[in-house]
């Protein structure tokens, strides 16, 4: 009988099998999450209706403009959040 098949190594073999199964499960999970992300990125946004900036950013948000016309960095974050709030449900992403 081979020395590596001796009963004293059965615990180590079982541990190796459990670790291999865990690695395979984690690999499958990672592949599935990658596919889900690719599917989310593949949503066709070319047919989405355009939104007026005034529907997302109004005159009461003056502090979010640098010069009264152009948004500041906080203003861009506000615009992106408003856009996502308005458009995501129409695309079925929320």
MODELLER restraints for C-alpha pairs under 7 A, 6 or more apart:
rsr = mdl.restraints
at = mdl.atoms
rsr.add(forms.Gaussian(group=physical.xy_distance, feature=features.Distance(at['CA:56:A'], at['CA:79:A']), mean=6.18, stdev=0.5))
rsr.add(forms.Gaussian(group=physical.xy_distance, feature=features.Distance(at['CA:56:A'], at['CA:82:A']), mean=5.27, stdev=0.5))
rsr.add(forms.Gaussian(group=physical.xy_distance, feature=features.Distance(at['CA:56:A'], at['CA:83:A']), mean=6.57, stdev=0.5))
rsr.add(forms.Gaussian(group=physical.xy_distance, feature=features.Distance(at['CA:57:A'], at['CA:79:A']), mean=6.58, stdev=0.5))
rsr.add(forms.Gaussian(group=physical.xy_distance, feature=features.Distance(at['CA:62:A'], at['CA:68:A']), mean=6.76, stdev=0.5))
rsr.add(forms.Gaussian(group=physical.xy_distance, feature=features.Distance(at['CA:64:A'], at['CA:71:A']), mean=5.69, stdev=0.5))
rsr.add(forms.Gaussian(group=physical.xy_distance, feature=features.Distance(at['CA:64:A'], at['CA:72:A']), mean=5.61, stdev=0.5))
rsr.add(forms.Gaussian(group=physical.xy_distance, feature=features.Distance(at['CA:64:A'], at['CA:74:A']), mean=6.22, stdev=0.5))
rsr.add(forms.Gaussian(group=physical.xy_distance, feature=features.Distance(at['CA:64:A'], at['CA:75:A']), mean=4.49, stdev=0.5))
rsr.add(forms.Gaussian(group=physical.xy_distance, feature=features.Distance(at['CA:65:A'], at['CA:71:A']), mean=4.12, stdev=0.5))
rsr.add(forms.Gaussian(group=physical.xy_distance, feature=features.Distance(at['CA:65:A'], at['CA:72:A']), mean=5.25, stdev=0.5))
rsr.add(forms.Gaussian(group=physical.xy_distance, feature=features.Distance(at['CA:65:A'], at['CA:75:A']), mean=6.40, stdev=0.5))
rsr.add(forms.Gaussian(group=physical.xy_distance, feature=features.Distance(at['CA:66:A'], at['CA:72:A']), mean=5.15, stdev=0.5))
rsr.add(forms.Gaussian(group=physical.xy_distance, feature=features.Distance(at['CA:88:A'], at['CA:94:A']), mean=5.71, stdev=0.5))
